């Protein structure tokens, strides 16, 4: 029995430090959810300033996404091991900066704590965190043979989802027994373990490619202005128009820079592969769907069902654990039967799961709650391997880092756009539903009616989000069908 188990695990041994790094980076994307109240108190940000507060999450998403193309190309040039060590170094330094961010103004100019220093430190930290996923995906293509590669992609995806759900639980434990800064101090020994562990892996092959820093800078700027514009979509104003206009201009500049570069940040040959293009479109939609669930489930638990942040995290765990199971199962199915079956079935199950979530009321109870979340998670998990597998069909070895980064960017942009739009639209919809409801009453019966009205408004807004998720998931069936139509033949042409 143990011999058989060892045989099953051995092809993936070299992936373990990479999966550990992915887990750490994904954990820090969501750990702020339960740390935020204490962080805001220490940095003197009022609870009414939620537009500012959300940037501790949004800033991490921007840095996480902006780093991916650049670090994917660095991985192509230096090999995955050196790129991974660089990413861990940046992530470690960034974690330390976040932990000391309340003291930075005092150290520099004797000032009081400022929230902007925390946001800047989070963005810097995310640059290292965002690099780990494309590096790991590209490394899997080198460390695992074709027979086991689909499952390897599933393991990396499962590590990311596991980190995402562990974050709120970890943050809840930290705030219970320590101060919020310790969530970031504890990152340092973890990254050191990952860095020492990766040194046991063989060094990867280096490729003679150039790194286009100007294009990477323009891409990061475009991503930032796009996010600022989308945050204002619920209440259109001059800032929204200016931000989206700047995004369009920066997009044109990025295309021009990319076309003129000898070794472009986004290799032009990749976009000649239909499977790569449709995989990215599918991943964008899946990212938007995923963020709806990741944010709405714990928020609904806290506001509608009056559960603690830790209980909300445990509720989300039912879905994200299922995502991990589905990711491994999807890898196995992709390996045995090809990418189309798990891709299409996964999206159908995801759509059905979100429709079930959209039927929730204030009276939802077990076992329906767990079943609905598990169905949604299984569907999302099944999609990990087929999307990565089809995206990397026909991609040359010296472009796998860039291709993996672009694929990760598609999902992260989908998540960023989904979060920004959801925040804006949700705020507007909630205010519309409670416009005629008084804020408070001394009459107990009237006060209970106010509470019931607010709860009804919350349920209505949250279930609409789930319905939006079902629509987006169903839309993803179209690009998913085209991405799995045929496997392209490897070519030898250059950029």
N, C-alpha and C positions, 0 to 999 in steps of 0.2 A: 504493500500500500504506500509506504513512505517513498519507495523507489519510484513508483508511478507518479506521485505528487512532485518529486524532485525533477522528473523528466518534463512535467508540464510547466514548471516554474523556470527551469534553467534557461530557456531562450530569452527570457525577459530580465535576467539578473542585472545586466548593464543599464537597464532603464530605471532601476530603483532610485539612485540618487537624483536623477532627472525628475522622476515623479514626486520625490520629496520636495524638490525645489519648486515645482509647480504648485504643490499643496500649500507651501508657505506663502507664496505670492498671492494665490487666490484667497487664502484666509484673510490677508490684510485688506482685501477689497471690501469685505463685509464686516470685519471686526468692529468698524466704527459705528455700526448701527446701534450696538448696546453701550458703546463708550461715549456716544455723542452728548448725552445730558451732562455728564461730569466734565467733559472737555469744554462745552459751552460755558459752564459755570466758572471754570478756571480762567478762561480767556475773555470773560465779561461780554459774552454774546447773549442777548435776551432770547427767550423762547419764541418771541414774536418775529424774530429775524430769521425765519426758516429758509428764506431765499439765500442768505449768507451761509447758514448752517449746512445746507445741502452740498456746498462746494467742497467740503471735506471728503465727500464721496465722489462728486463729479470731477473734482481735480485729479483724484487718483485714477479715475477712468480715462481722463484725457492723457495723463502721463503714461499710463499703462498702454494705451493704444498708440500714441505718438511714437513710442520707442520701438515698436515692433518691426516696422520696415527697416530702420537703420540697423538694429541689432540682428535682424535676420540676415542682412547683407554682411555684417561683421562676422557672423557665424560662417557664412560661405567663404570668407577670406581667411579667417584664422583657424577654423575648425570649431566644432561644437564645444570642446572642453574648455578652451581659453575664453570663448564667448560666455559660457556658463559662469566661469569664475569672475569675469568682469561684471556680469549681471548681479551676482551675489555680493560683490564688493559695493556696487552702487546701492543696492537694496539695504545692505547693512549700514552704510553711512546715512542713508535716508531715514532709516528707522531711528538711529540715534538723534538725528536732527528733529524728527517729530517729537521724540520724548523730551527734548530740552527746549522746544519751540516757545513755551511760555517765558523762559528766562532769556532768550536771545535779545529782545529789546533792552533789557536791563544791562546785559553784558556789553552791548554795542554803544548805547547812548543814554543809559539810565532811565529808559522809558518803562511804561506799564506793559503788561502782556498784550499782544496784538494777534488777532485771529489770522490775519494775512500771512504771518510767518508760518503758522501751522499748515495753511493751504500750500504755500510754496514748498515746504518740506515734504508734504504728501505727494506733490507732483514729482519731486526729485526721487523720492522713494519708489514711486510707481514706474519710473524709467527702468530701474533694475528689475522690478517685478514683471513688467510687461514683456521684457526680453526673454524670460524663461520659457514661455509656452512655445513660440516659434522655434527657439533653439532645440527644445526637446522633441518637437515634431520632426524637425529636420534630422536630428540625431537618430531617431527611431528608424529612419530610412537607411541609415548606415549600419546600425547595431543589430538589426533584426532582419532575417531573411524574408523573402517574399511570402513564404508559407505562413509566417507568424506576424506579418506586419500589421494586418487589420486589427488583430487583438491588441497589438502594441499601441496603436492609436487610441483604441478604446480605454486602455489603462491610463494613458495620459489625460484623456477627457474625464475619466472617473476621478483622477487625482484632483483636477481643477474643480469639479463639482463638490468633492468631499471637502476641499479647503473652503469653498464658498459657504457651505452650511456650517462648518466648524467655527467660522469666524464669529457669528453672533453668540454661540455657546461659550467660546473662549473669552470674548469680551464680557459676557455676563459673569463668568467666574472671576475674571480679573477685577471687575468693579466691586465684587462681593468681598474679596479678600485683600486686594491691593488697590493702588491708585491707577488711573487709566494709563499713565506713562509706562507701566510695567508691561503692557501688551506689546510695546515696541522694543523695550529693553530685552525681553525674552526672545525677540527675533535674532539677536546677535549670536547666542550659542547655537541656535538652530541653523543659521546660515553657515556658521563655521563647520558644523557637522556635515552639511551638504557639500561644502567646498572640499573638505578632506576626503569625503566619500567618492566624489567624482574623480579624484586623482587615481583611483584604482582602475578607472576605465582607460582603454588605449587611446592615445592621441588621434584626433581625426585628421583626415586629409585636408590640406590647405589648398585653396584655389586662388588663382591670380586674377582677382576682380578688384575694382576700385569702389570706394565708398562715397556716395554722393551726399555730402553733408548739407549743401544748400537746398537740395530738393527735400531732404528730411526736415529741415527747418520750416520750409514753406508748408509742408504737409501738417506739421504740428500746429502752425498758426491757423491754417484752414480748419482744422479740427476744433480748435478753441473757439473761433468765431462762429462756426456752425452750431456748437453747443450753446453759446450765448444767445444766438438767434432762436433756437428751438425752445429754450427755457421761457422765452417771451411769447410763444405761439398762442397761448390762451388769452393774452391781452396785447394784441399787436400795437406797436409803437415805433418811434423813430429808431430806437436802439435795435429792435428786431430787424427792421428793414436794413439798417446800416450793417449789422452783423452778417446777415444773409448775403447782402451785396458784396461785402468784403470776402466772404467765402467763395462766391462765384469768381471774383477777380483772382484770388489766390489759387483757385482750381485751374484757371487758364494758365497762370504762371507755372504751376506745377507740371502741367502737360507739356509746356514749351521746354522747361528744364529737362524733363524726363526724355523728351524726343531728341534733344541735342547731346545728351550725355553719352560718353563712350561705354560706360558700364552703368546703365540707369538704375536708380533706386528700385523702380518697378520694371523688371525686364520685359521688353516689348514682346518677346516671343511667347511669354505666358498668356498674353491676351489673345493670341492666335489659336489657343486651345479652347474649343467650346465647352468642354467638360470643366475647365478651370473657371471660366466666366460664370457658368450656371451654378457651380458649387459655391462661389462667392455670393451670388444673389440669394441662394438658398440659405447660406449661413447668416447673411444680413437679417433675413426675416426670422430665422430661428433665434438670433440674438435678441431681437425685439420681443419675441414671444417669451423667452426665458426671463428677461428682466421684469416683465409684468408679473410673473409668478414669484420671482425671488423677492420683489419689493412688496407686492400686495398681500401675500400670505401672512408674513409677520405683522404688517401694519393692520390688517383686518383683525388678526388675533388680539392685538393690543387695544385697538380703538372700539371694535364692535363687541368682541367677546371678553374684553377687560382682563386679558392675560398679561403676565409679566413678560419682559423682553426675553428671558430665558425660556419661558413656556412657548413664546412665539417662535423662537429658534428651534425648539423641539418639534413644534408642529411642522415647520418647514423641512425638518430632517426627514420626515416621512416621504416627501417628494424627492429631495436630493439623494437620499439613500437609494431610492428606486432609479434615479438617473444613473448612479454608479453601476447598479446591477444591469440596467438596460444598455449602458455603454459597453460593458464586457460581453453581454449577450449579442449586441449588434456587431461587435468585432468578430465573434464566432460565426454568425450568420453570413456576414460579408465574406469571410474567408472561405466558407463552404459553398455559398450560393450566389455570390456577387453582390454588388452594391444596390441594385434596384429594389430588391425585396425588402431589406430593412429600412431603406429610405422611405418608400411609399407607405409601408405598414406603420413605421414610426410616426409619420405625419398624420395618418388617419387616426391613430391612437391618441396622439397629442391633441388633435382637434376635438375628439370625443371627450378627452379629459377636461379641456377648458370649457366645453359646453356643460359638463357636469358641475364644474366650479361656478359657472355663471348662474346655476340654479340654487346656489346656497342662500339660506335665510338666516335670521338670528337664531333659529332653532336647530341648525345643522348639528348632528351628533354622531357619535361612533355607532357602527363601524363605517358609516357612509363617508365621513370626513377623511379617514385614512385611505379608504378605497379610492376615492376620487383623486386624492393627491398622488397615490401610488400609480394609478393609471397614467396620469399626466407625466410623472417622472419616468416611467418605463418608456413612454413614447419619445420623450426628449432624448433619453439615453440611447435609444436605438439609432439615432441620427448621427452620432459622433463619428463612428468609423466610416460609414459610407460617404459622408461629405468629405472627410480628409482623404480617403482612398481615391475618390474620383478627382479631387482637386490636384493631386500629385501624379495622376496618369500622364505620362509623356514628358514630365519635367526632368531636365538634366540635373546631374548631381551638383553642379556648381551653382544651381539656381534653386535648390530645394529650401534653403534657408529663407530666401526672398519669397518663394511661393507659400511656405508655411506662415510667414509673417503676414502676408497679404490676406491669407485665409482667416487668420486670427483677427486681423484688423477689421475685416468685414463683419464678423460677429460682434466685435467690441463697438464698432460704429452703430450697429443695430441696437446694441444695449444702451449706448449713450443717447441715441436719438429717441429710443423708446422711453428711457427714464425722463429725459427732458420734456418730451411731449406729454407723457403721463402726468408728470408733476403739474405742468401748466394747465392741461385740460381738466385734471381732477380737481384742482383748486377752484376753477371757474364753475364746474358742474356742482360742486358741493355748496358754494355760495349761492348759486341759483336755487338750490333745493331748500336752503334754510333762510332765504331772504326775509320771509314774513314771520319767522320764528323769533320771539323775544330772547334776549340773552340770558335772563334770569328772572325768577319770580319767587316771592316769599311764600306764596300759596303752594303747599306740597303737591296738590293735584296738578296744578299748572306746571310746576317744575318737572314733574314726572312726564308730562306731555312734551315739554321741551327736550328732555333727555331721549324720549322715544322718537321724536322727530329727527334729532341729530343722528341717532342710531340708524333710523330708516334711510336717511340721506347717505350715511357711510356705506351701508349695505348696497344701496343703489349704485353708488359710484364704483365701488370695488367690483361688483358683479358685471358692470359695464366693461371694466378693464378685462375681466376674464373673457367676455364676449368678443372684445377686440382681439384678444389672443387667439381665440378660435378662428376668427376671420383671417388673421395673418398666417396662421398655421395651414389653413386650407389653401390660401394663395400660394404658399411655398410648394405645394404639390406640383405646380406647373414647372418651375425651374428644376425641381428635383427629378422630374420625369426626363427632362432634356439632358440633365447632367449625367444621367446613367444610360443614355442611349447607346453609346459605343465607346470602346476603349481606343484612344488614339495610338498611332504607331510612333515610337520614339524617333525623333529626328535629330540630325546633326548640324542643322543650320545654326548660325550665330545670331546674336542680337543685331 
